[in-house]
Structures are given as structure tokens and as C-alpha cells.
């Protein structure tokens, strides 16, 4: 199916990140809290200005995901135009929590179908100096869910919006 434009729903959003061995995996998610960069604001307003003015500073991102707790075996990540091949959330996230190795991370937004090349994707392909870190992974046994938080590796390039997969 050809890449599409228009509105979509969360059913078609896919989340991928590296596991502890550096292999990209599809992770089951229920919610992804805000995707994109937020810039610090330096106030440059003078007393004679009619409205407040700011200068954007360095970008920042905290990406928090939640989903069902699952310890299923790891699966090869899905590709373009394919449904997610879900690995167990615990299988992937427990191994990367608190690590100091940059991780590939991608949020793929399919438009009215499974994501394919040409549709919006946000993330970064990891290198020795670029990527995300998983800084928190907690499990709520009462309802069988998890919460995980990702932040940028120190000195990393900024993640970006694109239309191709992050590997």
C-alpha cells in the first residue's frame, strides 16, 4: 500500500528500540507521552516591549511510554508496511534500564494502516555517541502494566522527524 496523508489513530503507531544486545525490537505500548523536541526559552523582553519575547535555547526530550507487562521472547522487528512483531516489554526494557549505551529509538506513525516508508517517523539511529538511554522502567503488578522513560545520551545529536526507518 502506498504511503498516505491525512488523519490517523493510535492503532497505527509503532514503537521500536534497541534491546541490550543492540537489536531493534517492537515493544508493545498503550501510550507514548508527547513526541518531539521542546526548547528552553530565554526571556528577552525589554520594559518597552508590548509583548514578551523569547529566544529558543537547547532542545530537550523526555519520552515516556506505558503498556502491558509481557515477558514473551524477543522477536525480529517488523519492517515497512508490516504489523509490529511484538517482543515482551519486560524482555526488552528490563535489560536496557539504567544502561549507558546509546539506543536506537523510533516512533512510527502509520496513516490509516501499518506504518511504511514515506509516512512520519521520529527517532534516531544509535552510534557510539548518539541515541537514547532508558532511565526508568517500573512495573505495576496491580494492573499488569509498565512505565518506561527515555532521555538523550550526553552530547547526542537531536532526534528528528523523517520518513524512513531508524536502524
C-alpha positions in Angstrom: 0.0 0.0 0.0 1.3 3.5 -0.8 2.2 6.0 1.9 -0.9 8.1 2.7 -1.6 11.5 4.2 -4.4 12.7 6.5 -5.6 11.8 9.9 -4.9 8.6 11.7 -5.5 6.9 15.1 -3.1 5.4 17.7 -3.8 1.9 16.4 -1.3 2.5 13.7 1.5 3.8 15.9 4.6 1.6 16.4 7.4 1.9 18.9 10.8 0.4 18.4 14.0 0.5 20.5 17.2 -1.5 20.8 17.4 -4.3 23.3 20.5 -4.9 25.5 22.3 -6.6 22.5 21.7 -3.7 20.2 19.0 -5.4 18.1 15.9 -3.2 17.3 12.7 -4.7 18.7 9.0 -3.8 18.5 7.7 -3.1 22.1 4.0 -3.1 23.0 2.8 0.3 24.1 -0.5 1.7 25.3 0.6 5.3 25.3 3.5 7.4 24.2 3.7 10.7 26.0 4.5 13.5 23.5 6.8 13.0 20.6 9.1 15.9 19.5 11.6 18.4 20.8 11.0 21.1 23.4 13.3 24.1 23.5 14.4 26.1 26.6 13.2 29.7 26.5 15.4 32.6 27.4 13.3 35.7 28.1 14.4 38.6 26.1 11.6 41.0 26.9 12.5 44.7 27.5 10.4 47.0 29.5 9.3 48.9 26.4 8.2 45.8 24.5 4.5 45.3 24.0 4.7 41.6 24.3 7.0 39.0 25.8 9.8 37.8 23.5 11.9 34.7 23.9 15.0 33.1 22.3 14.9 29.3 21.9 17.8 27.5 23.6 18.8 23.9 23.5 16.3 21.2 22.7 15.2 18.6 25.2 13.1 15.4 25.1 11.7 13.1 27.6 9.8 10.3 26.0 7.6 8.2 28.4 5.8 5.1 27.3 3.4 2.8 29.1 2.0 -0.5 28.1 1.1 -4.1 29.0 3.8 -6.0 31.0 4.8 -9.0 29.0 7.8 -11.4 29.2 7.4 -13.1 25.9 10.5 -13.9 23.8 12.2 -11.3 21.6 11.1 -11.2 18.0 12.7 -9.6 15.0 11.4 -6.1 14.5 8.8 -5.5 11.8 9.7 -3.6 8.7 7.9 -1.1 6.5 4.2 -1.8 5.9 4.2 -4.7 8.4 2.3 -5.0 11.7 4.5 -4.9 14.8 6.2 -8.2 15.7 5.9 -7.6 19.4 8.7 -8.7 21.8 7.9 -8.9 25.5 8.1 -5.4 27.1 9.9 -6.8 30.1 12.2 -8.9 27.9 13.4 -5.7 26.2 13.1 -2.9 28.7 14.5 -4.6 31.8 17.8 -5.2 30.0 18.3 -1.6 28.9 17.1 0.2 32.0 19.9 2.2 33.6 22.4 1.3 30.8 24.9 3.8 29.4 24.9 2.5 25.8 23.1 4.8 23.2 20.0 3.1 21.9 18.2 3.4 18.5 14.6 4.5 19.1 11.8 5.1 16.7 8.1 6.1 16.9 6.4 5.3 13.6 3.0 6.8 12.7 1.1 4.9 10.1 -1.6 6.8 8.4 -4.7 4.7 8.3 -2.6 1.5 8.0 0.6 0.0 9.4 3.5 2.4 9.1 5.5 2.3 5.9 8.4 4.3 4.4 7.2 7.7 3.4 5.0 8.2 6.5 6.0 10.2 9.6 8.7 8.7 11.9 10.5 10.3 14.8 13.7 9.0 16.4 17.4 8.4 16.0 19.7 5.6 14.8 22.3 4.9 17.5 26.0 5.3 17.1 28.7 5.3 19.8 27.9 8.9 20.5 24.2 9.3 19.6 21.0 7.8 20.9 18.6 7.4 23.7 19.0 5.9 27.2 16.3 4.2 29.2 16.4 6.0 32.5 13.4 4.4 34.2 11.4 1.1 33.9 8.8 0.3 36.6 6.2 -2.3 36.7 2.7 -2.0 38.3 1.8 -5.6 39.3 -1.7 -4.5 40.3 -2.8 -3.9 36.7 -0.1 -5.7 34.8 1.4 -2.6 33.2 4.8 -0.9 32.9 6.1 2.7 32.5 9.5 3.5 30.9 11.2 6.8 30.4 13.8 7.6 27.7 16.3 10.5 27.6 19.1 11.5 25.3 22.6 10.2 25.6 25.0 13.0 26.6 26.3 15.0 23.7 24.0 13.2 21.3 22.6 14.7 18.1 19.0 15.6 18.3 16.4 13.0 17.1 14.5 14.1 14.1 11.3 13.6 12.2 11.7 11.7 8.9 10.0 9.2 6.7 12.4 6.3 6.9 13.2 3.6 9.4 15.8 4.0 12.2 18.1 1.0 12.3 
